[in-house]
Amino acid sequence: MGASWRLWPGRVEAWAGGRLARLLLALPDAALRRLAGTPPPAAAGLHPQAWLIARLVAIGPDRMSDEAPVVEQRRRLALQARALGVRTAGLSVSDHVADGVPTRLYVPETAGEDTPLLVYYHGGGWVQGSVATHDASCRLLAALSGVRVLSVDYRLAPEHPYPAAVEDAITAYRWAAQRYGGRLAVGGDSAGGNLAAVVALTARDDDELPDAAFQLLLYPVTDVAAKSASYATYARGFVLTEPGMDWFTGKYLPEVARRYEWRASPLRAPDLTGLPPAYVATCLPDVLRDEGEAYAARLRAAGVPVATQRHAQVHGFFNMSGARSSRAAIGQIAGALRQGLAST
């Protein structure tokens, strides 16, 4: 029993994250609905591909707990990202070091020297994720938007707790401004959306940094010091769980008192005026949904132009370009980025 249990997570992972998942996601929506069943009422309207992904993740190994070492949890995310991502051609891709911070630059074939640059911070709860796990998604975003994308490989917790990720995020932004100039946008998903919001606030207040021209915030973490109502509604069963978010926060911010700082919880920043226009995407069944929408509401109240969209997707859909519904949502995000930068 003990030996088979040790093998079980690897078997489930290979099954849920491999070829079978790809085959299942290729089925028509009607077949997916029959296979995955109907989402609970609180998630009514969720795309059938997203609901199938949620169910597959729920029966796989828990990669947001101490059930396995952190390095193993990172490996599991990397496997999932490879299984659910599709790489896009037609780009120039190169690796750089931004004053000690590894980065990867994606340049569309149509880009010129004056093409805007998005400084992008990956998700993964500040504990997992990398330039590699988000490679397919950043390629697709650059290709669809026509914007150059600089993906940042910031340091991860628990080896490097808060504020290490914030420091690396700002360092990479400063380096990008010095190296490339022009219009700079900031963006990220989940924990990366948190870092993007913090960088935008920092740039607004730092005379030595250029203001960001646009914010692309994808289901961002905006308040780690409190839990909004969506935590209770979507606590389990929709990829990011309440216990999982607690695990991430504990690794990144072990000092509870520091969770109230605005560089950890940008929703708690005293003043949001003067920030760049933003696109804030949230997910229908996500513990982070309400705090992301609360941040958008505060931006709007501060006079910042904001577009919001609640996607019928699960948390992490940006990193699931192998699903057609996720690709369609990323297309909408790319359009928002392109239009947002054009308007500024």
C-alpha positions as CSV (number, residue, x, y, z in Angstrom):
1,M,0.0,0.0,0.0
2,G,2.8,2.5,1.0
3,A,4.7,1.9,-2.3
4,S,1.7,2.2,-4.5
5,W,0.6,5.4,-2.7
6,R,4.0,7.0,-3.4
7,L,3.6,6.1,-7.1
8,W,0.0,7.3,-7.3
9,P,0.7,11.1,-7.5
10,G,3.1,10.6,-10.4
11,R,0.6,8.4,-12.3
12,V,-2.3,10.8,-11.9
13,E,0.0,13.7,-12.9
14,A,1.1,11.9,-16.0
15,W,-2.5,11.1,-16.9
16,A,-4.1,14.4,-16.1
17,G,-1.4,16.5,-17.5
18,G,-0.4,14.5,-20.5
19,R,-1.8,13.4,-23.8
20,L,-5.1,12.3,-22.4
21,A,-5.9,15.8,-21.2
22,R,-5.0,17.1,-24.6
23,L,-7.3,14.6,-26.3
24,L,-10.2,15.4,-23.9
25,L,-9.8,19.1,-24.4
26,A,-10.1,18.6,-28.1
27,L,-13.6,17.2,-27.8
28,P,-16.6,19.4,-28.8
29,D,-18.2,21.4,-26.1
30,A,-21.3,19.2,-26.0
31,A,-19.2,16.1,-25.4
32,L,-17.2,17.9,-22.7
33,R,-20.4,18.8,-20.9
34,R,-21.5,15.2,-20.9
35,L,-18.1,14.1,-19.7
36,A,-17.4,16.7,-17.0
37,G,-21.0,17.2,-15.9
38,T,-22.6,20.5,-14.8
39,P,-20.7,22.9,-12.6
40,P,-22.2,23.9,-9.3
41,P,-24.7,26.8,-9.3
42,A,-22.1,29.3,-8.0
43,A,-20.0,28.5,-11.2
44,A,-22.9,28.5,-13.7
45,G,-21.8,29.7,-17.1
46,L,-18.2,28.3,-16.6
47,H,-16.8,27.1,-20.0
48,P,-17.0,23.3,-20.2
49,Q,-13.3,23.1,-21.0
50,A,-12.5,25.1,-17.9
51,W,-14.8,22.9,-15.8
52,L,-13.0,19.8,-17.1
53,I,-9.6,21.2,-16.3
54,A,-10.9,22.0,-12.8
55,R,-12.0,18.4,-12.3
56,L,-8.8,17.0,-13.6
57,V,-6.7,19.2,-11.3
58,A,-8.9,18.2,-8.3
59,I,-8.1,14.5,-8.7
60,G,-4.4,15.1,-9.3
61,P,-1.7,15.6,-6.7
62,D,-2.0,18.8,-4.6
63,R,0.8,21.1,-5.7
64,M,-0.2,23.8,-3.2
65,S,0.7,22.1,0.1
66,D,3.5,20.5,2.1
67,E,2.4,17.1,0.8
68,A,5.6,17.3,-1.2
69,P,8.8,19.4,-1.0
70,V,8.6,22.8,-2.7
71,V,11.0,21.7,-5.4
72,E,8.6,18.8,-6.3
73,Q,5.7,21.2,-6.3
74,R,7.5,23.4,-8.8
75,R,8.2,20.4,-11.0
76,R,4.5,19.5,-11.0
77,L,3.6,23.0,-12.1
78,A,6.2,22.8,-14.9
79,L,4.7,19.5,-16.0
80,Q,1.2,20.9,-16.1
81,A,2.4,24.0,-18.0
82,R,4.0,21.9,-20.6
83,A,0.9,19.7,-21.0
84,L,-1.5,22.6,-21.3
85,G,0.6,25.0,-23.3
86,V,1.0,25.4,-27.0
87,R,4.1,27.2,-28.3
88,T,3.7,29.9,-31.0
89,A,6.1,30.5,-33.9
90,G,6.9,33.8,-35.6
91,L,8.8,35.4,-32.8
92,S,12.3,36.3,-31.9
93,V,13.1,35.0,-28.4
94,S,16.3,35.8,-26.4
95,D,17.4,35.5,-22.8
96,H,18.9,38.5,-20.9
97,V,20.1,39.3,-17.4
98,A,18.5,42.5,-16.0
99,D,21.0,43.7,-13.4
100,G,21.1,40.2,-11.9
101,V,17.5,39.2,-12.7
102,P,17.1,36.6,-15.5
103,T,14.6,37.6,-18.1
104,R,13.3,36.4,-21.5
105,L,12.4,38.8,-24.3
106,Y,9.7,38.0,-27.0
107,V,9.7,40.2,-30.1
108,P,7.0,39.8,-32.7
109,E,8.1,39.7,-36.3
110,T,6.1,42.9,-36.9
111,A,7.8,44.8,-34.0
112,G,9.9,47.9,-34.5
113,E,12.2,49.9,-32.3
114,D,9.2,52.0,-31.1
115,T,7.0,49.0,-30.3
116,P,5.8,49.1,-26.7
117,L,7.3,46.7,-24.2
118,L,5.3,44.8,-21.6
119,V,7.3,43.8,-18.5
120,Y,5.6,40.6,-17.4
121,Y,5.6,38.8,-14.0
122,H,4.6,35.2,-14.0
123,G,2.2,33.6,-11.5
124,G,2.7,30.7,-9.1
125,G,2.1,32.2,-5.7
126,W,5.5,33.7,-5.4
127,V,6.7,30.1,-4.7
128,Q,6.4,28.4,-8.1
129,G,6.5,29.4,-11.7
130,S,9.3,30.7,-13.9
131,V,10.0,32.1,-17.3
132,A,9.9,28.5,-18.6
133,T,6.4,27.7,-17.2
134,H,5.0,30.8,-18.8
135,D,7.0,30.6,-22.1
136,A,4.1,29.4,-24.2
137,S,1.7,32.0,-22.9
138,C,4.1,34.9,-23.3
139,R,4.8,33.8,-26.8
140,L,1.1,33.8,-27.6
141,L,0.5,37.1,-25.9
142,A,3.3,38.8,-27.8
143,A,2.2,37.3,-31.1
144,L,-1.5,38.3,-30.7
145,S,-0.9,41.8,-29.3
146,G,2.1,42.8,-31.5
147,V,3.8,44.0,-28.2
148,R,7.2,43.1,-27.1
149,V,7.1,41.0,-23.9
150,L,9.9,40.8,-21.3
151,S,9.2,37.9,-18.9
152,V,10.9,38.3,-15.5
153,D,12.3,35.3,-13.5
154,Y,12.2,36.9,-10.1
155,R,13.4,35.1,-6.9
156,L,10.9,32.7,-5.3
157,A,9.9,31.9,-1.7
158,P,10.5,30.3,0.7
159,E,14.2,30.6,-0.1
160,H,13.6,34.3,-0.8
161,P,10.6,35.6,1.0
162,Y,9.0,39.0,0.7
163,P,10.1,41.5,-0.4
164,A,12.7,39.7,-2.7
165,A,10.2,39.3,-5.5
166,V,9.2,43.0,-5.3
167,E,12.8,44.0,-5.4
168,D,13.5,41.9,-8.5
169,A,10.4,43.1,-10.2
170,I,11.4,46.8,-9.7
171,T,15.0,46.0,-10.8
172,A,13.8,44.4,-14.0
173,Y,11.5,47.3,-14.7
174,R,14.2,49.8,-14.2
175,W,16.6,47.9,-16.4
176,A,13.9,47.6,-19.2
177,A,13.4,51.4,-19.0
178,Q,17.1,52.1,-19.4
179,R,17.7,49.5,-22.1
180,Y,14.6,49.9,-24.3
181,G,13.0,53.2,-23.3
182,G,9.7,54.1,-25.0
183,R,6.3,53.1,-23.7
184,L,6.5,50.5,-20.9
185,A,3.5,48.5,-19.6
186,V,3.5,46.2,-16.6
187,G,1.5,43.0,-16.3
188,G,1.2,39.6,-14.7
189,D,-1.1,36.8,-13.6
190,S,-2.0,36.0,-10.0
191,A,1.0,36.6,-7.9
192,G,2.6,38.3,-10.9
193,G,-0.4,40.6,-11.2
194,N,0.3,41.6,-7.6
195,L,3.9,42.4,-8.5
196,A,2.8,44.4,-11.6
197,A,0.4,46.5,-9.5
198,V,3.2,47.2,-7.0
199,V,5.6,48.2,-9.7
200,A,3.1,50.6,-11.2
201,L,2.6,52.2,-7.8
202,T,6.4,52.4,-7.2
203,A,7.1,53.9,-10.6
204,R,4.4,56.6,-10.0
205,D,6.2,57.6,-6.8
206,D,9.8,57.3,-7.9
207,D,11.2,60.2,-9.9
208,E,14.0,58.0,-11.2
209,L,11.6,55.6,-12.8
210,P,9.3,56.3,-15.8
211,D,5.6,55.9,-15.2
212,A,4.1,52.8,-16.7
213,A,1.8,53.4,-19.6
214,F,-0.6,50.6,-18.9
215,Q,-1.4,47.8,-16.4
216,L,-2.4,44.3,-17.5
217,L,-3.6,42.6,-14.3
218,L,-4.8,39.0,-14.7
219,Y,-6.7,37.6,-11.7
220,P,-4.3,39.5,-9.4
221,V,-3.6,39.0,-5.7
222,T,-4.4,42.4,-4.2
223,D,-4.9,41.8,-0.5
224,V,-3.1,39.0,1.4
225,A,-4.1,40.4,4.7
226,A,-7.9,39.6,4.4
227,K,-10.2,37.2,2.6
228,S,-13.1,38.4,0.5
229,A,-16.4,36.6,0.0
230,S,-15.2,34.7,-3.1
231,Y,-12.8,32.7,-0.8
232,A,-15.8,31.1,0.9
233,T,-17.7,30.5,-2.3
234,Y,-14.9,28.9,-4.3
235,A,-12.7,27.5,-1.5
236,R,-12.1,24.2,-3.3
237,G,-12.6,22.6,-6.6
238,F,-11.6,25.4,-9.0
239,V,-7.8,24.9,-9.3
240,L,-6.7,27.6,-6.8
241,T,-8.0,26.6,-3.4
242,E,-8.3,28.5,-0.1
243,P,-5.8,26.2,1.6
244,G,-3.5,26.5,-1.4
245,M,-3.6,30.3,-1.2
246,D,-2.9,30.1,2.5
247,W,0.1,27.9,1.7
248,F,1.5,30.3,-0.8
249,T,1.0,33.3,1.5
250,G,2.7,31.6,4.4
251,K,5.8,30.8,2.3
252,Y,6.0,34.3,0.8
253,L,5.0,36.3,3.8
254,P,5.7,34.4,7.0
255,E,5.6,37.6,9.0
256,V,1.9,38.2,9.3
257,A,2.3,41.9,10.2
258,R,3.9,42.6,6.8
259,R,0.9,41.4,4.9
260,Y,-0.7,44.8,5.5
261,E,2.0,46.7,3.7
262,W,0.9,48.0,0.3
263,R,3.9,46.4,-1.4
264,A,2.4,43.1,-0.3
265,S,-1.3,44.1,-0.6
266,P,-1.7,46.9,-3.2
267,L,-5.4,47.1,-2.4
268,R,-4.3,48.7,0.9
269,A,-2.3,51.4,-0.8
270,P,-3.6,54.7,0.6
271,D,-3.8,56.5,-2.8
272,L,-4.3,55.1,-6.3
273,T,-4.6,58.4,-8.1
274,G,-2.2,59.0,-11.0
275,L,-1.8,55.3,-11.9
276,P,-1.8,54.2,-15.6
277,P,-4.9,52.8,-17.3
278,A,-5.6,49.2,-16.5
279,Y,-7.2,46.1,-17.8
280,V,-8.2,43.8,-14.9
281,A,-9.3,40.2,-15.7
282,T,-10.9,38.0,-13.1
283,C,-12.2,34.4,-13.2
284,L,-15.8,33.4,-12.5
285,P,-15.0,30.7,-9.9
286,D,-11.8,32.0,-8.2
287,V,-11.0,32.8,-4.6
288,L,-9.2,35.9,-5.9
289,R,-12.1,37.2,-7.9
290,D,-13.6,39.7,-5.5
291,E,-10.3,41.3,-4.4
292,G,-9.3,41.7,-8.1
293,E,-12.6,43.4,-8.9
294,A,-12.3,45.5,-5.7
295,Y,-8.9,46.8,-6.9
296,A,-10.4,47.7,-10.3
297,A,-13.2,49.6,-8.4
298,R,-10.7,51.5,-6.3
299,L,-8.7,52.4,-9.5
300,R,-11.9,53.7,-11.1
301,A,-12.9,55.7,-8.1
302,A,-9.4,57.3,-8.1
303,G,-10.0,58.5,-11.7
304,V,-7.9,55.8,-13.4
305,P,-9.4,54.4,-16.7
306,V,-10.1,50.8,-16.1
307,A,-11.6,48.0,-18.2
308,T,-12.7,44.8,-16.4
309,Q,-13.7,41.4,-17.6
310,R,-14.9,38.4,-15.6
311,H,-13.8,35.4,-17.7
312,A,-15.8,32.1,-17.7
313,Q,-12.5,30.4,-16.9
314,V,-10.6,28.9,-13.9
315,H,-7.7,30.4,-12.2
316,G,-4.5,30.0,-14.3
317,F,-6.2,30.0,-17.7
318,F,-3.5,32.3,-19.1
319,N,-1.1,29.3,-18.7
320,M,-3.4,26.9,-20.5
321,S,-3.1,27.9,-24.1
322,G,-3.7,24.3,-25.2
323,A,-7.4,24.8,-24.5
324,R,-9.3,26.6,-27.2
325,S,-11.4,28.5,-24.6
326,S,-8.2,29.7,-22.9
327,R,-6.7,30.8,-26.2
328,A,-9.8,32.8,-27.0
329,A,-9.6,34.5,-23.6
330,I,-5.9,35.3,-24.2
331,G,-6.9,36.8,-27.5
332,Q,-9.2,39.2,-25.7
333,I,-6.4,40.0,-23.2
334,A,-4.0,40.7,-26.1
335,G,-6.6,43.0,-27.7
336,A,-7.0,44.9,-24.4
337,L,-3.2,45.3,-24.2
338,R,-2.9,46.5,-27.7
339,Q,-5.7,48.9,-27.5
340,G,-4.7,50.2,-24.1
341,L,-1.2,51.0,-25.2
342,A,-2.5,52.6,-28.4
343,S,-4.8,54.9,-26.4
344,T,-2.0,56.1,-24.2
